Amino acid sequence: MANTPQSKKRARQNERRNDINRARRSRIRTFLRKVEEAIASGDATAAKTALLAAEPELARGVTKGVLHKNTVSRKVSRLSARVKALAN
C-alpha cells in the first residue's frame, strides 16, 4: 500500500485513469465489432459506414494514449481492405 501522500495521490489518479481508459477501450472495441459484424453479414454499405464511424474513434484512442499509433494504423488498413474486397 502507498505510504507517502504523493504515492497515495498517484494511486488515486491511476485508479481514475484506469476507469477512463477502460471505458475508452471498450467504446473502441464496440465500434470495431460493428464493422466486423457488417463485414460478416456481407452488407458492403453498412460495413463502409461502420468503418467511417470507427476510424475517428480509433484515432481518438491514439491521441488519448489508449492505443499505439501503429496498432490503429494496422487495424484501419486491414479493415478497409476487407470492406473494399466486400464491395467488389
N, CA, C and O atoms as a DFTB+ gen file, in Angstrom:
352 C
 N C O
     1  1       0.845      -1.191       0.000
     2  2       0.000       0.000       0.000
     3  2       0.882       1.243       0.000
     4  3       1.998       1.235       0.519
     5  1       0.356       2.307      -0.594
     6  2       1.100       3.564      -0.688
     7  2       1.264       4.183       0.699
     8  3       0.348       4.137       1.520
     9  1       2.432       4.759       0.951
    10  2       2.708       5.339       2.260
    11  2       2.744       6.862       2.241
    12  3       2.120       7.511       3.081
    13  1       3.466       7.424       1.297
    14  2       3.608       8.883       1.287
    15  2       2.375       9.531       0.668
    16  3       1.666       8.907      -0.121
    17  1       2.126      10.783       1.030
    18  2       0.976      11.484       0.427
    19  2       1.031      11.506      -1.095
    20  3       0.006      11.376      -1.764
    21  1       2.231      11.672      -1.635
    22  2       2.373      11.708      -3.090
    23  2       1.996      10.363      -3.712
    24  3       1.305      10.326      -4.730
    25  1       2.435       9.278      -3.119
    26  2       2.124       7.960      -3.671
    27  2       0.648       7.610      -3.484
    28  3       0.069       6.895      -4.302
    29  1       0.040       8.115      -2.405
    30  2      -1.406       7.901      -2.212
    31  2      -2.196       8.626      -3.293
    32  3      -3.142       8.077      -3.856
    33  1      -1.802       9.857      -3.576
    34  2      -2.466      10.633      -4.625
    35  2      -2.267       9.953      -5.975
    36  3      -3.206       9.848      -6.764
    37  1      -1.056       9.495      -6.242
    38  2      -0.759       8.829      -7.506
    39  2      -1.616       7.579      -7.664
    40  3      -2.077       7.281      -8.766
    41  1      -1.836       6.842      -6.570
    42  2      -2.675       5.640      -6.616
    43  2      -4.115       6.006      -6.956
    44  3      -4.768       5.310      -7.733
    45  1      -4.613       7.107      -6.371
    46  2      -5.977       7.570      -6.691
    47  2      -6.084       7.971      -8.158
    48  3      -7.053       7.630      -8.836
    49  1      -5.085       8.695      -8.637
    50  2      -5.095       9.136     -10.035
    51  2      -5.049       7.947     -10.991
    52  3      -5.751       7.922     -12.002
    53  1      -4.216       6.966     -10.660
    54  2      -4.098       5.778     -11.505
    55  2      -5.412       5.025     -11.582
    56  3      -5.792       4.531     -12.645
    57  1      -6.107       4.936     -10.454
    58  2      -7.383       4.243     -10.422
    59  2      -8.408       4.942     -11.314
    60  3      -9.126       4.299     -12.080
    61  1      -8.461       6.272     -11.201
    62  2      -9.392       7.063     -12.004
    63  2      -9.064       6.941     -13.491
    64  3      -9.953       6.744     -14.319
    65  1      -7.781       7.061     -13.815
    66  2      -7.323       6.986     -15.207
    67  2      -7.606       5.606     -15.782
    68  3      -7.967       5.480     -16.952
    69  1      -7.441       4.564     -14.956
    70  2      -7.698       3.194     -15.385
    71  2      -9.160       3.028     -15.797
    72  3      -9.447       2.393     -16.812
    73  1     -10.079       3.589     -15.022
    74  2     -11.501       3.506     -15.352
    75  2     -11.801       4.215     -16.670
    76  3     -12.553       3.705     -17.501
    77  1     -11.211       5.388     -16.852
    78  2     -11.436       6.160     -18.078
    79  2     -10.889       5.412     -19.285
    80  3     -11.560       5.304     -20.312
    81  1      -9.673       4.899     -19.162
    82  2      -9.054       4.178     -20.279
    83  2      -9.810       2.897     -20.604
    84  3      -9.925       2.524     -21.771
    85  1     -10.323       2.224     -19.583
    86  2     -11.091       1.003     -19.817
    87  2     -12.361       1.321     -20.591
    88  3     -12.742       0.577     -21.495
    89  1     -13.022       2.431     -20.240
    90  2     -14.233       2.843     -20.957
    91  2     -13.908       3.197     -22.406
    92  3     -14.653       2.844     -23.320
    93  1     -12.800       3.892     -22.609
    94  2     -12.396       4.258     -23.979
    95  2     -12.115       3.019     -24.816
    96  3     -12.563       2.914     -25.958
    97  1     -11.369       2.083     -24.240
    98  2     -11.027       0.858     -24.962
    99  2     -12.275       0.060     -25.294
   100  3     -12.382      -0.511     -26.379
   101  1     -13.214       0.019     -24.368
   102  2     -14.467      -0.698     -24.586
   103  2     -15.261      -0.058     -25.714
   104  3     -15.826      -0.752     -26.558
   105  1     -15.300       1.275     -25.724
   106  2     -16.017       2.003     -26.777
   107  2     -15.400       1.724     -28.148
   108  3     -16.120       1.535     -29.128
   109  1     -14.075       1.700     -28.215
   110  2     -13.385       1.415     -29.472
   111  2     -13.703       0.001     -29.934
   112  3     -13.967      -0.222     -31.115
   113  1     -13.679      -0.955     -29.010
   114  2     -13.971      -2.342     -29.360
   115  2     -15.393      -2.487     -29.887
   116  3     -15.643      -3.290     -30.785
   117  1     -16.329      -1.712     -29.333
   118  2     -17.710      -1.747     -29.802
   119  2     -17.785      -1.301     -31.255
   120  3     -18.459      -1.936     -32.066
   121  1     -17.100      -0.215     -31.590
   122  2     -17.083       0.267     -32.967
   123  2     -16.452      -0.762     -33.896
   124  3     -16.939      -0.974     -35.007
   125  1     -15.372      -1.405     -33.452
   126  2     -14.727      -2.432     -34.269
   127  2     -15.643      -3.634     -34.466
   128  3     -15.686      -4.223     -35.546
   129  1     -16.373      -3.991     -33.413
   130  2     -17.288      -5.123     -33.514
   131  2     -18.390      -4.850     -34.534
   132  3     -18.796      -5.749     -35.271
   133  1     -18.875      -3.603     -34.575
   134  2     -19.909      -3.247     -35.547
   135  2     -19.395      -3.401     -36.972
   136  3     -20.125      -3.850     -37.856
   137  1     -18.138      -3.030     -37.191
   138  2     -17.545      -3.193     -38.523
   139  2     -17.434      -4.680     -38.853
   140  3     -17.796      -5.107     -39.949
   141  1     -16.935      -5.460     -37.906
   142  2     -16.778      -6.905     -38.119
   143  2     -18.116      -7.574     -38.427
   144  3     -18.198      -8.427     -39.311
   145  1     -19.163      -7.188     -37.696
   146  2     -20.483      -7.771     -37.918
   147  2     -21.020      -7.402     -39.288
   148  3     -21.632      -8.236     -39.956
   149  1     -20.801      -6.157     -39.720
   150  2     -21.257      -5.727     -41.041
   151  2     -20.516      -6.490     -42.137
   152  3     -21.110      -6.861     -43.149
   153  1     -19.221      -6.723     -41.935
   154  2     -18.442      -7.489     -42.914
   155  2     -18.941      -8.928     -42.957
   156  3     -19.087      -9.509     -44.033
   157  1     -19.198      -9.497     -41.791
   158  2     -19.666     -10.882     -41.713
   159  2     -21.032     -11.051     -42.362
   160  3     -21.319     -12.094     -42.949
   161  1     -21.878     -10.023     -42.256
   162  2     -23.213     -10.121     -42.857
   163  2     -23.164      -9.952     -44.369
   164  3     -24.108     -10.316     -45.070
   165  1     -22.051      -9.395     -44.875
   166  2     -21.915      -9.220     -46.314
   167  2     -22.514      -7.931     -46.837
   168  3     -22.603      -7.740     -48.050
   169  1     -22.921      -7.056     -45.955
   170  2     -23.524      -5.778     -46.350
   171  2     -22.417      -4.743     -46.547
   172  3     -21.849      -4.241     -45.577
   173  1     -22.115      -4.427     -47.808
   174  2     -20.994      -3.536     -48.121
   175  2     -21.252      -2.110     -47.647
   176  3     -20.344      -1.467     -47.119
   177  1     -22.462      -1.606     -47.825
   178  2     -22.738      -0.215     -47.433
   179  2     -22.707      -0.051     -45.924
   180  3     -22.196       0.947     -45.415
   181  1     -23.253      -1.032     -45.201
   182  2     -23.233      -0.977     -43.738
   183  2     -21.796      -1.073     -43.229
   184  3     -21.428      -0.398     -42.268
   185  1     -20.995      -1.905     -43.867
   186  2     -19.604      -2.062     -43.463
   187  2     -18.835      -0.764     -43.695
   188  3     -18.008      -0.366     -42.874
   189  1     -19.114      -0.114     -44.814
   190  2     -18.415       1.135     -45.120
   191  2     -18.784       2.231     -44.129
   192  3     -17.910       2.954     -43.650
   193  1     -20.080       2.360     -43.815
   194  2     -20.497       3.389     -42.857
   195  2     -19.966       3.081     -41.460
   196  3     -19.584       3.994     -40.728
   197  1     -19.939       1.802     -41.087
   198  2     -19.406       1.415     -39.776
   199  2     -17.914       1.721     -39.694
   200  3     -17.422       2.153     -38.652
   201  1     -17.200       1.498     -40.785
   202  2     -15.766       1.789     -40.806
   203  2     -15.526       3.290     -40.715
   204  3     -14.619       3.733     -40.011
   205  1     -16.332       4.072     -41.423
   206  2     -16.195       5.530     -41.361
   207  2     -16.474       6.055     -39.953
   208  3     -15.893       7.057     -39.537
   209  1     -17.360       5.383     -39.222
   210  2     -17.646       5.776     -37.842
   211  2     -16.536       5.323     -36.891
   212  3     -16.261       5.983     -35.889
   213  1     -15.904       4.200     -37.209
   214  2     -14.888       3.629     -36.322
   215  2     -13.546       4.351     -36.422
   216  3     -12.819       4.451     -35.434
   217  1     -13.216       4.853     -37.610
   218  2     -11.902       5.473     -37.808
   219  2     -11.619       6.631     -36.851
   220  3     -10.540       6.664     -36.259
   221  1     -12.551       7.591     -36.671
   222  2     -12.257       8.669     -35.716
   223  2     -12.123       8.178     -34.276
   224  3     -11.347       8.733     -33.498
   225  1     -12.872       7.146     -33.925
   226  2     -12.761       6.585     -32.575
   227  2     -11.373       5.985     -32.353
   228  3     -10.764       6.164     -31.299
   229  1     -10.897       5.282     -33.352
   230  2      -9.558       4.698     -33.255
   231  2      -8.500       5.797     -33.164
   232  3      -7.563       5.699     -32.373
   233  1      -8.654       6.839     -33.974
   234  2      -7.695       7.948     -33.941
   235  2      -7.719       8.638     -32.582
   236  3      -6.680       9.065     -32.078
   237  1      -8.896       8.745     -31.999
   238  2      -9.014       9.353     -30.672
   239  2      -8.312       8.489     -29.632
   240  3      -7.719       9.005     -28.685
   241  1      -8.382       7.176     -29.811
   242  2      -7.679       6.271     -28.912
   243  2      -6.180       6.513     -28.933
   244  3      -5.509       6.373     -27.910
   245  1      -5.653       6.880     -30.102
   246  2      -4.224       7.184     -30.215
   247  2      -3.904       8.473     -29.473
   248  3      -2.950       8.525     -28.697
   249  1      -4.706       9.524     -29.710
   250  2      -4.410      10.814     -29.095
   251  2      -4.557      10.762     -27.583
   252  3      -3.881      11.506     -26.873
   253  1      -5.429       9.898     -27.080
   254  2      -5.622       9.775     -25.636
   255  2      -4.641       8.798     -24.999
   256  3      -4.626       8.637     -23.779
   257  1      -3.823       8.148     -25.820
   258  2      -2.803       7.258     -25.282
   259  2      -3.303       5.880     -24.912
   260  3      -2.623       5.156     -24.184
   261  1      -4.467       5.498     -25.391
   262  2      -5.014       4.184     -25.066
   263  2      -4.440       3.129     -26.008
   264  3      -4.185       1.997     -25.598
   265  1      -4.239       3.505     -27.273
   266  2      -3.715       2.586     -28.270
   267  2      -2.482       3.192     -28.941
   268  3      -2.321       4.411     -28.987
   269  1      -1.627       2.328     -29.453
   270  2      -0.442       2.794     -30.170
   271  2      -0.815       3.178     -31.598
   272  3      -1.718       2.597     -32.199
   273  1      -0.112       4.153     -32.118
   274  2      -0.380       4.686     -33.454
   275  2      -0.308       3.593     -34.525
   276  3      -1.171       3.523     -35.400
   277  1       0.709       2.749     -34.458
   278  2       0.877       1.708     -35.473
   279  2      -0.204       0.639     -35.360
   280  3      -0.612       0.066     -36.371
   281  1      -0.668       0.367     -34.160
   282  2      -1.737      -0.601     -33.956
   283  2      -3.004      -0.132     -34.660
   284  3      -3.659      -0.902     -35.363
   285  1      -3.339       1.128     -34.465
   286  2      -4.546       1.692     -35.082
   287  2      -4.390       1.729     -36.597
   288  3      -5.327       1.415     -37.332
   289  1      -3.224       2.108     -37.053
   290  2      -2.967       2.159     -38.492
   291  2      -3.146       0.776     -39.112
   292  3      -3.748       0.641     -40.178
   293  1      -2.629      -0.239     -38.449
   294  2      -2.755      -1.613     -38.941
   295  2      -4.211      -2.058     -38.981
   296  3      -4.660      -2.659     -39.957
   297  1      -4.950      -1.755     -37.903
   298  2      -6.357      -2.164     -37.832
   299  2      -7.182      -1.495     -38.928
   300  3      -7.981      -2.150     -39.596
   301  1      -6.986      -0.189     -39.109
   302  2      -7.736       0.547     -40.125
   303  2      -7.399       0.015     -41.512
   304  3      -8.283      -0.163     -42.349
   305  1      -6.122      -0.234     -41.747
   306  2      -5.682      -0.735     -43.047
   307  2      -6.324      -2.089     -43.362
   308  3      -6.842      -2.297     -44.459
   309  1      -6.284      -2.988     -42.411
   310  2      -6.835      -4.333     -42.639
   311  2      -8.353      -4.301     -42.798
   312  3      -8.911      -4.995     -43.649
   313  1      -9.015      -3.494     -41.974
   314  2     -10.470      -3.401     -42.080
   315  2     -10.884      -2.772     -43.402
   316  3     -11.821      -3.240     -44.049
   317  1     -10.196      -1.720     -43.801
   318  2     -10.569      -1.049     -45.052
   319  2     -10.327      -1.972     -46.237
   320  3     -11.085      -1.938     -47.206
   321  1      -9.295      -2.788     -46.178
   322  2      -9.048      -3.756     -47.251
   323  2     -10.168      -4.782     -47.323
   324  3     -10.595      -5.173     -48.409
   325  1     -10.641      -5.216     -46.157
   326  2     -11.735      -6.202     -46.128
   327  2     -13.040      -5.598     -46.617
   328  3     -13.815      -6.257     -47.310
   329  1     -13.286      -4.328     -46.252
   330  2     -14.505      -3.646     -46.701
   331  2     -14.436      -3.433     -48.211
   332  3     -15.432      -3.611     -48.912
   333  1     -13.276      -3.056     -48.704
   334  2     -13.092      -2.838     -50.140
   335  2     -13.308      -4.139     -50.911
   336  3     -13.937      -4.135     -51.969
   337  1     -12.789      -5.250     -50.388
   338  2     -12.956      -6.552     -51.030
   339  2     -14.421      -6.972     -51.032
   340  3     -14.879      -7.658     -51.945
   341  1     -15.141      -6.559     -50.014
   342  2     -16.567      -6.879     -49.910
   343  2     -17.362      -6.160     -50.996
   344  3     -18.336      -6.701     -51.519
   345  1     -16.947      -4.948     -51.330
   346  2     -17.660      -4.142     -52.325
   347  2     -17.490      -4.722     -53.729
   348  3     -18.360      -4.552     -54.584
   349  1     -16.372      -5.405     -53.964
   350  2     -16.110      -5.947     -55.319
   351  2     -16.800      -7.246     -55.583
   352  3     -16.666      -7.806     -56.671
